[in-house]
Amino acid sequence: MSRKRAKRKRPSWRAGTPPAGRTYYSIGEVASMYDVEEHVLRYWEEVTPLAPERSPSSDARMYTQSDLALIQQLKYLIQECGYAPALASALLKNNDVETDLKVRDQLTQVKGQIEEMLHLIEEMKGEQ
């Protein structure tokens, strides 16, 4: 008789969007939010300015909203742009990465609109 594996409960928020009204997030929650492994977050702590607070009672990492903003920027620079973590840290100190993130979000929206228009055009061609 085989056992069914219990499904891992997925967070109720979409990737990259923390639930409202929270002050601190665990490393597991943050890893789920940003679709990165926990060991990656620990590594980023060693080589970037990421330094979450620690719980006084358990020494567990407690990520704040500012940590989440930094993680979003690091993920963009390291995983999407391909920069080494040390270079990403330097860019964060010297450039306005937040502007790049806003531009990227706008481009993603425009891309979605273009894809939607192309889909409508294909449907119209099929009706003729």
Secondary structure by P-SEA (a helix, b strand, c coil): ccccccccccccccccccccccccccaaaaaaaacccaaaaaaaaacccbbbbbccccccccccaaaaaaaaaaaaacccccccaaaaaaaaaccaaaaaaaaaaaaaaaaaaaaaaaaaaaaaaaac
